Amino acid sequence: MIDFRFRPAIQTDFSAILALNRESEHFLSPLNAAKLNRLANEAAMFQVALSGATVAGFLLVFGPQADYDSPNFISFKARYDDFLYVDRIVISEAFRGHHLATSFYEQLDMHALARGVSRVVCEVDIDPQNPASLRFHEKLGFIEVGQHSVPAGDEGDHQKIVSLQVKALR
């Protein structure tokens, strides 16, 4: 069993975070250093999981007050006043299968409950499909509250369909 340590992300983690994001960009929006710096300043929670000195994964979360232009975030903001939005959770391929994502979500739930937040929200790709993520979120108690199309990639030349997911915490 690998022993992971969790802590808030810091500037020296950013190159590893950008590399992890690139590994999973087929499910995520692209991220560059400037955008990551801006998002880090808006984040309600920005955590990394470390194995030794290696960043094994990260979690980036926003509250409704964040200045963020993601169409998925904006959709949740129009529906709810009280939420934490999982913008991205990325686990290095080398560390998958060690329940890191589950651990991140457990920490997020505790963070939300400690602040009186009643729901955690996220989106999961359904076209193109991401069945593993859908199963994972269903197992954690998320339910679909809608779907919508969003631009896929920075060029916006094609669309993807996402499932808007909510987990009630109380």
JOURJO-V575382 format. One record per residue. N is the residue number from 1. SS is DSSP state (helix for helix, strand for strand, loop for the rest). OMEGA is omega in radians with two decimals (999 if undefined). Layout:
# JOURJO-V575382
N|SS|OMEGA ; N|SS|OMEGA
This chain:
# JOURJO-V575382
1|loop|3.12 ; 2|loop|3.11 ; 3|loop|-3.13 ; 4|loop|3.06 ; 5|strand|-3.13 ; 6|strand|3.08 ; 7|strand|3.05 ; 8|strand|3.09 ; 9|loop|3.08 ; 10|loop|-3.06 ; 11|helix|-3.11 ; 12|helix|3.07 ; 13|helix|-2.92 ; 14|helix|3.13 ; 15|helix|3.09 ; 16|helix|3.11 ; 17|helix|3.12 ; 18|helix|3.11 ; 19|helix|3.10 ; 20|helix|3.12 ; 21|helix|3.12 ; 22|helix|3.12 ; 23|helix|-3.05 ; 24|loop|-3.04 ; 25|loop|3.09 ; 26|loop|3.07 ; 27|loop|-3.03 ; 28|loop|2.98 ; 29|loop|3.12 ; 30|loop|-3.11 ; 31|loop|3.03 ; 32|loop|-3.05 ; 33|helix|-3.12 ; 34|helix|3.13 ; 35|helix|3.12 ; 36|helix|3.10 ; 37|helix|3.13 ; 38|helix|-3.13 ; 39|helix|3.13 ; 40|helix|3.13 ; 41|helix|-3.13 ; 42|helix|-2.97 ; 43|loop|2.99 ; 44|loop|3.13 ; 45|strand|3.13 ; 46|strand|-3.01 ; 47|strand|2.95 ; 48|strand|2.97 ; 49|strand|-3.11 ; 50|strand|2.93 ; 51|strand|-2.95 ; 52|loop|3.11 ; 53|loop|-3.08 ; 54|strand|3.04 ; 55|strand|-3.09 ; 56|strand|-3.13 ; 57|strand|3.08 ; 58|strand|3.13 ; 59|strand|-3.14 ; 60|strand|-2.98 ; 61|strand|3.12 ; 62|strand|2.98 ; 63|strand|-3.06 ; 64|loop|-3.13 ; 65|loop|-3.06 ; 66|loop|3.02 ; 67|loop|-3.03 ; 68|loop|-3.03 ; 69|loop|3.10 ; 70|loop|3.12 ; 71|helix|3.11 ; 72|helix|3.09 ; 73|helix|-3.13 ; 74|helix|3.11 ; 75|helix|3.10 ; 76|helix|-3.14 ; 77|helix|3.10 ; 78|helix|-3.10 ; 79|helix|-2.94 ; 80|loop|3.00 ; 81|loop|-2.94 ; 82|loop|-3.14 ; 83|loop|2.87 ; 84|strand|-3.05 ; 85|strand|3.07 ; 86|strand|3.12 ; 87|strand|3.09 ; 88|strand|3.01 ; 89|strand|-3.04 ; 90|strand|3.08 ; 91|strand|3.09 ; 92|loop|3.12 ; 93|helix|-3.13 ; 94|helix|-3.07 ; 95|helix|3.11 ; 96|loop|-3.13 ; 97|loop|3.14 ; 98|loop|3.05 ; 99|loop|3.11 ; 100|helix|-3.14 ; 101|helix|3.10 ; 102|helix|3.12 ; 103|helix|3.08 ; 104|helix|-3.13 ; 105|helix|3.08 ; 106|helix|3.10 ; 107|helix|3.11 ; 108|helix|3.11 ; 109|helix|3.12 ; 110|helix|3.10 ; 111|helix|-3.13 ; 112|helix|-3.12 ; 113|helix|3.12 ; 114|helix|-3.13 ; 115|loop|3.11 ; 116|loop|3.13 ; 117|loop|-2.99 ; 118|loop|-3.12 ; 119|strand|2.99 ; 120|strand|-3.10 ; 121|strand|3.08 ; 122|strand|2.99 ; 123|strand|3.11 ; 124|strand|3.10 ; 125|strand|3.01 ; 126|strand|2.99 ; 127|strand|0.16 ; 128|loop|-3.02 ; 129|strand|3.00 ; 130|loop|-3.04 ; 131|helix|3.13 ; 132|helix|3.12 ; 133|helix|3.09 ; 134|helix|3.12 ; 135|helix|-3.13 ; 136|helix|-3.11 ; 137|helix|3.07 ; 138|helix|3.12 ; 139|helix|3.13 ; 140|loop|3.09 ; 141|loop|3.09 ; 142|loop|3.04 ; 143|strand|3.13 ; 144|strand|3.09 ; 145|strand|3.11 ; 146|strand|3.08 ; 147|strand|2.97 ; 148|strand|3.11 ; 149|strand|3.10 ; 150|strand|3.07 ; 151|strand|3.09 ; 152|loop|-3.14 ; 153|loop|-3.09 ; 154|loop|-3.10 ; 155|loop|3.13 ; 156|loop|-3.07 ; 157|loop|3.03 ; 158|loop|-3.04 ; 159|strand|2.92 ; 160|strand|3.13 ; 161|strand|3.13 ; 162|strand|3.01 ; 163|strand|3.09 ; 164|strand|-3.01 ; 165|strand|3.13 ; 166|strand|2.99 ; 167|strand|3.08 ; 168|strand|-3.12 ; 169|loop|3.11 ; 170|loop|999
